[in-house]
Amino acid sequence: MSCLELLAPAKNMEFGKAAVDHGADAVYIGPERFGARAAAGNSVADIEALCTYAHRYFARVYAAFNTLLFDHELEPARRLIQQLYHAGVDALIIQDMGLLEMDLPPIPLFASTQTDNRTPEKVRFLEQSGFSRVILARELPLAAVKQIRDATSVDLEAFVHGALCVGYSGQCYMSAAIGGRSANRGACGQPCRLAWTLEDKQGTTLCENRHLLSLKDMNRADFLADLVRAGITSFKIEGRLKSLDYVKNITGFYRQRLDALIKTGFSQSCASSGRTTFFFTPDPRKSFNRGFTDYFLSGSSPGSIAAFDTPKSVGEPVGQVKQIKNQALVLDRVHDLRPGDGICFPTAPGRLKGFYVNRVDENAFVFPSGRTRIHKDDLPKGTMVFRNHDLGFARLMAGMTAQRKISLDMKFCEHPQGFELSCVDEDNIQARALLCVPGEPARNPNTARAAIEKQLGKLGNTCFLMNRLEILSKPVFLPAADLNRLRRDLLDCLEKNRLKAHARLSVAPRPVPVSFYRADLDFRANAANHLAVQFYKKRGVTSIDPAFECAPPGPGTPVMTTKHCIRRSLGWCSGKAEKNRSNSPQPSLAPLFLTHGKHRFQVTFHCRECEMQIRTEG
């Protein structure tokens, strides 16, 4: 039975260490180049240091190497992969198929979600091509995940938390079309978070200046057991550009959820060592979020997935407006708002306002800070108010919030050369150290024994926690400095032995090419270099167009395909299962248009597939 892996993001070495401390079984981090978050690159030296830190816990480090490569980048990419392998990286997350045509070190390859992994045929092909893991598309319902699991044996990874790309990953070219900032090259400008105006073909405005492509954030904490049953073994948190407190809080939250799941009878265990103690209560509502959705995991009717009012964090709901009195806000329920907290609330569609709390009196009246004035027009009775900055929580998260310890048993005994201290940890890794001094007979045996226990038990800021100490020597007096040196020597030896015992993932020989399931591929195959073209041609593809980044197609090109539907979110879906939630007239299924400044895109609806496409105008 497979272990369950909690996979957390690492913007840099510090964030990666924090993720490990808060219970991550693995972290993913971008190198200085070729990662899908260009703003989160790291030196090989820093990645090596993170590997050393993580491997003490048998946690793993994966390098996000998931951009498309141009021909002139192939050799620098190969050299960097060699360096990452020797630095101790446990696997590469990749998108570009040209890498499989290179002579790479024996490092496992994970197929990034950017490779558009939605069908059993695609995942089976990737498995047969030598990938050790496939990261599934976020849009898949549980039934589709189960179909993929039944058709393949490759390790499957799924996102469980974080920001959502509105388009199918690896198939979104909107940012590249607008300003040349390619998502597939790690430079997405996030046009999906902008405010757009929706028009019909006559130019009539249907919806003005709203964030029509902005989605809520994913939260699948309540579906972990379902994902395990469907075949997922790695649970991924999005967020290589998020803050440190986000990494701590969300990693801790899912660590607790997975641990609870393991205890309920699922036979799997966690994929790394040590137990994390938290000094706070993890709560995802207190970190950056746009509201939450399970995003199609339950099926094709996911409820509200859109965040049309704002792409910013709304935080946690604290209550509805009861009244405005004397420039103070009164909510309909008990709350714990405090001075310095930030609250926000929707006003007109597409607008979010807010203020910092100055004080809260004994009647729970909430007074805004500074010269802020609050008006009944902005906050009518029944308006939901959110706290998007919890000052107390932020201060708590800035300090020490967790500790991860590996338990061990120690034994202190006499040795022909003096005294020996040995140990065995929870993974049965052993170590021993010698203290070559004679020791003086103890005049007070109890005091001497207590002194030995005290000094040898000072594991302090190490990653170890003593479970038991067995003293087998005759009562002797030993200086505290000698005992401290003996303990340090033992723990240094144990750390080295743990690093030696860390098992790198095995890699099978590169398989013989198998036929791809299509003979013709357009620009969405993302073949940006001659090795990627060679990869597909070896597998029977006879016609392949260059990647969008190499030769942008002409007018009418689909730059985004998405399961998000503007019509459905506005209550205009013509499906029988949908009810019109809007009093506005429903436009026909004729193409609509999204405009933002000088940019204009055509929107088409494919109701049979329950998909929406955005195309360049033409």
C-alpha positions in Angstrom: 0.0 0.0 0.0 1.4 3.4 -1.0 2.3 6.1 1.5 0.4 9.4 1.4 2.6 12.4 0.5 1.8 16.0 1.4 3.6 18.2 -1.1 4.1 21.9 -0.3 5.4 24.9 -2.2 8.8 26.5 -1.6 9.4 30.0 -2.9 12.9 29.7 -1.6 15.1 27.7 0.9 13.6 29.4 3.9 10.0 28.7 2.8 11.0 25.1 2.0 12.4 24.5 5.4 9.3 26.0 7.0 7.1 23.6 4.9 9.2 20.6 6.1 8.9 21.8 9.7 5.1 22.1 9.3 4.8 18.5 8.2 5.4 18.4 4.4 6.5 15.1 3.1 8.0 16.8 0.0 8.4 20.3 -1.3 8.7 21.6 -4.8 11.0 24.5 -5.6 12.1 26.3 -8.8 15.7 26.6 -9.9 17.2 29.8 -11.2 15.8 29.1 -14.7 13.2 27.1 -16.4 10.5 27.0 -13.7 6.9 28.0 -14.3 7.2 30.8 -11.7 10.0 32.9 -13.1 9.8 35.1 -10.0 10.6 32.2 -7.7 14.0 31.0 -8.9 16.7 29.7 -6.6 20.4 28.9 -6.8 21.6 25.3 -6.9 23.5 25.9 -3.7 20.2 26.9 -1.9 18.4 23.9 -3.3 21.2 21.6 -2.2 20.9 23.1 1.3 17.2 22.5 1.3 17.7 18.9 0.2 20.1 18.3 3.1 17.5 19.7 5.5 14.6 17.8 4.1 16.4 14.5 3.7 17.1 14.4 7.5 13.3 13.7 7.7 13.3 11.5 4.6 11.3 14.3 3.0 11.9 14.9 -0.7 12.7 17.9 -2.8 11.3 18.2 -6.4 12.6 20.8 -8.8 9.9 22.6 -10.8 11.6 22.6 -14.3 8.3 23.0 -16.1 8.7 25.6 -18.8 8.9 25.2 -22.5 12.5 25.4 -23.8 13.8 27.0 -27.0 16.6 25.4 -28.9 19.3 27.6 -27.6 18.2 26.7 -24.0 18.5 22.9 -24.4 22.2 22.6 -23.5 22.0 25.1 -20.5 18.9 23.1 -19.3 20.8 19.8 -19.5 23.7 21.2 -17.5 21.4 22.6 -14.9 19.6 19.3 -14.5 23.0 17.6 -14.0 23.7 20.1 -11.2 20.3 19.6 -9.6 20.8 15.9 -9.6 24.2 16.1 -7.9 22.6 18.6 -5.4 20.3 15.8 -4.2 17.0 16.8 -5.9 14.7 13.8 -5.9 12.7 14.4 -9.1 12.1 16.9 -11.9 8.7 18.3 -12.7 8.7 18.9 -16.4 6.5 20.1 -19.3 8.8 20.0 -22.3 8.9 16.6 -24.0 12.2 17.5 -25.6 13.9 16.7 -22.3 13.1 13.0 -22.8 15.3 13.0 -25.9 18.3 14.1 -23.8 20.9 12.1 -22.0 19.8 12.9 -18.5 21.0 11.6 -15.1 18.9 8.9 -13.5 16.5 11.3 -12.0 12.7 10.6 -11.9 10.6 12.7 -14.2 7.1 14.0 -13.1 4.7 15.1 -15.8 3.6 18.6 -14.8 0.0 19.6 -14.9 1.1 21.8 -17.7 1.2 18.7 -19.9 -2.6 18.7 -19.9 -3.3 15.4 -18.2 -7.1 14.9 -18.5 -7.6 11.5 -20.0 -6.6 7.9 -19.4 -5.0 7.8 -22.9 -2.8 10.8 -22.1 -1.7 9.5 -18.7 -1.1 6.0 -20.1 1.1 7.5 -22.9 3.1 9.5 -20.3 3.6 6.4 -18.2 4.7 4.4 -21.2 7.1 7.2 -22.1 9.0 6.9 -18.8 7.3 9.3 -16.4 7.3 8.2 -12.8 4.4 10.4 -11.8 1.7 12.4 -13.5 0.2 15.5 -12.0 -3.5 15.5 -13.0 -5.5 18.4 -14.4 -7.3 20.4 -11.7 -10.7 20.1 -13.4 -11.1 16.3 -13.1 -14.0 14.9 -11.1 -13.4 11.9 -8.9 -14.9 9.6 -11.5 -12.4 10.7 -14.1 -9.5 10.3 -11.6 -10.7 6.7 -10.9 -10.8 6.0 -14.6 -7.2 7.1 -15.0 -6.2 5.1 -11.9 -7.9 1.9 -13.3 -6.2 2.4 -16.7 -2.6 3.1 -15.4 -0.2 2.2 -12.6 1.8 5.4 -12.6 1.9 7.5 -9.4 -0.8 10.1 -9.4 -0.6 13.6 -7.9 -3.5 16.0 -7.5 -3.8 19.6 -6.4 -5.8 20.0 -3.2 -5.5 23.7 -2.3 -4.6 27.1 -3.6 -5.2 29.5 -6.5 -6.8 28.2 -9.7 -5.8 28.8 -13.3 -9.1 29.4 -15.1 -7.9 27.7 -18.3 -6.6 24.1 -18.7 -3.0 24.3 -17.5 -0.5 24.3 -20.4 -3.3 25.2 -22.8 -3.7 28.9 -21.9 -2.1 31.4 -24.3 -4.0 34.5 -23.3 -1.2 36.2 -21.5 1.2 35.5 -24.4 -1.4 36.8 -26.9 -1.9 40.1 -24.9 1.7 41.0 -24.1 4.1 38.2 -25.0 4.2 36.9 -21.4 3.9 33.2 -21.8 2.4 31.1 -19.0 4.2 28.1 -20.5 7.5 30.0 -20.1 6.9 31.0 -16.5 5.9 34.6 -17.1 2.1 34.7 -17.0 0.7 38.2 -16.6 -2.6 36.8 -15.2 -5.1 38.6 -17.5 -7.7 36.3 -15.9 -7.6 38.4 -12.7 -8.3 41.7 -14.6 -11.7 43.4 -14.8 -13.4 42.6 -18.1 -16.6 43.9 -19.8 -18.8 41.4 -21.5 -20.6 42.5 -24.7 -22.7 40.8 -27.4 -21.9 41.0 -31.1 -23.8 44.3 -31.5 -21.6 45.9 -28.8 -24.3 46.0 -26.2 -22.8 45.8 -22.7 -24.1 42.8 -20.8 -21.8 43.0 -17.8 -19.4 45.8 -17.1 -16.0 45.9 -15.4 -16.1 42.7 -13.5 -13.5 40.0 -12.9 -15.3 37.6 -15.2 -12.4 35.1 -15.5 -11.3 35.1 -11.8 -12.0 32.0 -9.8 -12.2 31.2 -6.1 -9.4 29.2 -4.6 -9.4 25.4 -4.4 -10.0 23.8 -1.0 -10.4 20.0 -1.1 -9.8 19.3 2.6 -13.1 17.5 2.9 -12.4 15.2 0.0 -9.0 13.7 0.9 -10.5 10.3 1.7 -12.3 10.4 -1.7 -9.1 11.2 -3.5 -7.3 8.4 -1.8 -10.0 6.0 -2.8 -9.8 7.3 -6.3 -6.0 6.6 -6.5 -4.2 9.8 -5.5 -1.1 9.4 -3.3 0.4 12.9 -3.5 -1.6 15.9 -2.4 -0.3 19.2 -3.7 -0.6 22.7 -2.3 -0.3 25.5 -4.8 1.6 28.6 -3.8 5.3 29.2 -4.8 4.6 32.9 -4.8 2.6 33.0 -1.6 3.8 34.4 1.8 5.6 32.4 4.5 2.6 32.5 6.8 0.5 31.0 4.0 3.0 28.1 3.6 3.1 27.5 7.4 -0.7 27.7 7.8 -1.9 25.7 4.9 0.8 23.0 5.2 0.0 22.6 8.8 -3.7 22.4 8.1 -3.3 19.6 5.5 -0.8 17.8 7.7 -3.4 17.5 10.4 -6.1 16.4 8.0 -3.9 13.7 6.4 -2.8 12.5 9.8 -6.4 12.2 10.9 -7.2 10.3 7.7 -4.3 7.8 8.3 -5.5 7.1 11.8 -9.1 6.3 10.7 -8.1 3.0 9.1 -6.6 3.9 5.7 -3.6 1.6 5.6 -1.2 4.1 4.2 1.3 6.0 6.3 2.8 9.4 5.7 5.8 9.5 3.3 8.4 11.0 5.7 9.6 10.8 9.3 9.0 12.8 12.4 6.1 14.2 14.2 5.1 17.9 14.0 3.9 19.8 17.0 2.0 23.0 16.2 2.0 26.1 18.4 -1.1 27.6 16.6 -4.3 26.3 15.2 -4.1 26.1 11.4 -7.1 27.7 9.6 -7.1 28.2 5.8 -9.6 31.0 6.1 -7.0 33.2 7.8 -4.6 33.0 4.8 -4.9 34.6 1.4 -8.1 33.2 -0.2 -10.8 34.4 -2.7 -13.4 32.1 -1.2 -13.2 28.3 -1.6 -14.4 25.7 -4.1 -13.7 22.0 -4.6 -13.7 22.9 -8.4 -15.6 20.1 -10.2 -14.3 17.3 -8.0 -17.9 16.4 -7.1 -19.1 16.5 -10.7 -20.1 18.9 -13.5 -22.2 21.2 -11.2 -19.7 22.6 -8.8 -21.8 25.4 -7.4 -20.2 28.9 -7.3 -16.6 28.8 -8.5 -16.3 32.4 -9.6 -14.9 35.4 -7.7 -16.2 38.2 -9.9 -16.1 40.9 -7.3 -12.4 40.9 -6.7 -9.2 38.9 -7.3 -7.9 40.0 -3.9 -8.2 38.0 -0.7 -11.5 38.2 1.1 -10.4 36.2 4.1 -12.9 34.7 6.6 -16.6 35.7 7.1 -17.2 37.3 10.5 -20.9 38.2 10.2 -23.6 40.1 8.5 -24.4 43.8 9.0 -27.1 44.3 11.6 -27.0 48.1 11.7 -24.8 51.1 11.3 -24.9 53.3 14.4 -22.9 56.4 15.3 -20.3 55.6 12.6 -19.9 52.1 14.1 -20.6 48.7 12.5 -22.8 46.2 14.4 -22.8 42.6 13.3 -25.5 40.0 13.8 -23.3 37.5 15.7 -20.5 37.3 18.3 -17.1 38.0 16.7 -13.5 38.4 17.9 -12.5 41.5 15.8 -9.7 43.5 17.4 -8.0 46.8 16.8 -5.7 46.5 13.8 -7.8 43.8 12.0 -8.7 44.5 8.4 -12.3 43.9 7.2 -13.8 44.1 3.8 -17.2 43.8 2.2 -18.7 43.9 -1.4 -20.5 47.1 -2.4 -21.5 47.4 -6.1 -20.9 44.4 -8.3 -17.2 44.1 -8.9 -16.3 46.3 -6.1 -14.8 45.5 -2.7 -14.2 48.1 0.1 -12.9 47.8 3.5 -11.2 49.5 6.5 -8.9 48.7 9.5 -10.6 48.4 12.9 -9.7 51.2 15.4 -11.5 49.8 18.4 -14.4 47.5 19.5 -16.4 48.5 22.5 -18.2 46.4 25.0 -21.3 46.4 23.0 -19.3 44.9 20.0 -19.6 48.1 18.1 -16.8 48.1 15.5 -15.3 51.5 14.8 -13.1 52.2 11.7 -9.6 53.7 11.9 -8.5 57.1 10.9 -10.9 59.3 9.0 -12.8 56.4 7.4 -16.5 57.0 7.1 -18.9 54.1 6.7 -22.3 54.6 5.0 -25.5 52.6 5.1 -25.5 52.7 1.3 -22.2 50.7 1.3 -23.3 48.4 4.1 -27.0 47.7 4.0 -28.4 45.3 6.5 -27.5 41.7 5.7 -24.2 42.5 3.9 -21.6 39.8 4.7 -18.4 41.2 6.2 -15.1 39.4 6.0 -11.9 39.8 7.9 -9.0 39.7 5.4 -6.3 40.7 7.9 -6.1 39.1 11.4 -3.4 41.1 13.2 -3.2 38.7 16.1 -2.8 35.7 13.8 -0.2 37.5 11.7 1.8 38.3 14.8 1.6 34.7 15.9 2.6 33.4 12.5 5.7 35.6 12.5 7.2 33.6 15.4 7.9 30.0 15.9 4.8 28.1 14.9 5.9 24.4 14.7 8.5 21.9 15.6 9.2 18.6 13.9 11.0 15.9 15.8 12.3 12.4 15.1 12.0 10.2 18.1 14.9 8.0 19.3 15.9 5.7 22.1 19.4 6.2 23.7 21.6 3.8 25.7 24.5 4.9 27.9 26.9 2.1 29.0 30.5 1.4 29.9 33.1 0.7 27.2 36.7 -0.6 27.3 37.9 2.8 26.3 35.5 4.7 28.6 31.8 5.1 27.9 29.5 4.6 24.9 26.3 6.4 23.9 24.3 4.7 21.2 20.8 5.2 19.8 18.2 3.9 17.4 15.6 6.2 15.9 12.0 5.7 14.7 13.3 4.5 11.3 15.7 2.0 12.9 18.7 4.2 11.9 21.5 3.7 14.4 24.5 5.7 15.7 27.1 5.4 18.4 29.7 7.7 20.0 32.6 7.1 22.4 33.7 9.1 25.4 37.3 8.1 26.2 37.6 9.2 29.8 37.8 7.0 32.9 35.1 8.6 35.0 35.2 9.0 38.7 33.1 6.8 41.1 30.1 8.7 42.2 29.9 9.6 45.8 26.1 10.2 45.3 24.8 7.6 42.8 21.4 9.2 42.4 22.8 12.7 41.8 25.3 11.3 39.3 22.6 9.4 37.4 20.4 12.5 37.3 23.3 14.6 35.9 23.8 12.0 33.1 20.1 12.0 32.3 20.0 15.8 32.3 22.9 16.4 30.0 22.2 13.6 27.6 18.6 14.6 27.3 19.3 18.1 26.1 18.4 17.6 22.5 17.3 21.3 22.3 17.0 22.7 18.8 18.0 19.5 17.1 15.5 17.5 15.0 15.4 14.7 17.5 13.2 13.9 20.5 14.3 11.4 23.1 11.7 8.7 23.8 13.8 6.7 26.3 17.3 6.8 27.9 18.7 3.6 29.3 21.7 3.9 31.6 23.6 0.6 32.1 26.9 1.9 33.6 27.9 1.8 37.2 27.3 5.2 39.0 30.0 7.6 37.9 30.6 11.3 37.9 31.3 12.8 34.5 31.8 16.5 33.8 28.8 18.2 32.0 31.1 19.3 29.2 32.1 15.7 28.5 28.5 14.5 28.5 27.5 17.4 26.2 30.3 16.5 23.7 29.3 12.9 23.7 25.6 13.8 23.0 26.6 16.2 20.2 28.9 13.5 18.6 26.1 11.0 18.7 23.6 13.3 17.1 26.0 14.4 14.4 26.6 10.7 13.6 22.9 10.0 13.5 22.2 12.9 11.2 25.0 11.7 8.8 23.6 8.2 8.9 20.1 9.4 8.2 21.3 11.3 5.1 23.1 8.2 3.9 20.0 6.2 4.4 17.8 8.6 2.4 16.6 6.5 -0.5 16.6 8.2 -3.9 13.7 7.2 -6.1 14.7 4.6 -8.6 14.4 5.2 -12.3 13.8 2.4 -14.9 15.7 2.5 -18.2 14.1 4.8 -20.8 11.4 2.7 -22.5 11.1 2.1 -26.2 8.9 4.8 -27.9 5.2 3.9 -28.1 2.8 5.4 -30.6 1.0 8.6 -29.7 -2.7 8.3 -30.0 -3.0 11.1 -32.6 -1.1 11.6 -35.8 -1.6 15.4 -36.2 -0.9 18.0 -33.5 -1.5 21.7 -33.5 0.3 24.4 -31.5 -1.3 23.2 -28.3 1.2 20.3 -28.2 3.7 23.0 -27.1 6.6 21.8 -29.2 9.0 24.7 -28.9 12.3 23.0 -29.8 13.6 20.4 -32.3 13.9 17.7 -29.6 10.2 18.1 -28.7 9.3 17.7 -32.4 11.7 14.7 -32.6 10.0 13.1 -29.5 6.6 13.2 -31.2 7.8 12.1 -34.6 9.5 9.0 -33.0 6.1 8.2 -31.7 4.2 8.3 -35.0 3.1 11.9 -35.2 3.3 13.0 -38.8 2.3 16.6 -38.6 3.1 19.0 -35.7 2.7 22.7 -35.6 5.2 24.9 -33.7 4.3 26.2 -30.3 2.3 29.4 -29.8 5.5 31.0 -28.4 7.4 30.2 -31.6 4.8 31.1 -34.2 1.5 32.6 -32.9 -1.4 31.4 -35.0 -3.7 33.9 -36.7 -7.1 35.4 -35.8 -9.7 33.1 -34.3 -7.1 31.1 -32.4 -8.3 29.6 -29.1 -6.1 31.1 -26.4 -8.0 29.5 -23.5 -10.3 26.6 -23.0 -11.9 26.4 -19.6 -14.6 24.5 -17.6 -15.5 27.8 -16.1 -18.5 29.2 -17.9 -19.5 32.9 -17.7 -23.0 32.1 -18.7 -23.4 29.6 -16.0 -21.9 31.9 -13.4 -24.2 34.7 -14.3 -27.2 32.4 -14.3 -27.7 32.3 -18.0 -27.0 28.6 -18.6 -29.5 27.0 -20.9 -28.9 23.5 -19.4 -31.9 21.9 -17.8 -30.2 21.5 -14.5 -29.5 25.2 -14.2 -32.0 27.8 -13.0 -31.8 31.4 -14.1 -30.4 33.2 -11.1 -30.4 36.6 -12.7 -33.2 39.0 -13.6 -31.3 40.2 -16.6 -32.2 38.9 -20.1 -30.3 35.8 -21.2 -28.2 36.3 -24.3 -28.3 33.7 -27.0 -25.5 31.2 -27.5 -24.0 33.4 -30.2 -20.4 34.4 -29.5 -19.9 37.1 -26.9 -16.9 39.3 -26.4 -14.6 40.2 -23.5 -13.0 43.6 -23.6 -10.4 45.3 -21.4 -8.9 48.5 -22.7 -7.7 47.8 -26.3 -7.9 44.0 -25.9 -10.9 42.2 -27.2 -11.6 38.4 -27.3 -14.4 36.3 -28.6 -16.1 33.9 -26.2 -17.8 30.8 -27.5 -19.7 28.1 -25.6 -19.5 24.4 -26.1 -22.4 23.1 -24.0 -22.0 19.4 -24.9 -18.6 19.4 -23.3 -19.6 22.0 -20.8 -16.6 24.1 -21.8 -16.0 27.7 -22.8 -13.4 29.0 -25.3 -11.7 32.4 -25.6 -10.4 33.2 -29.0 -8.5 36.0 -30.6 -10.9 38.2 -32.5 -11.1 37.4 -36.2 
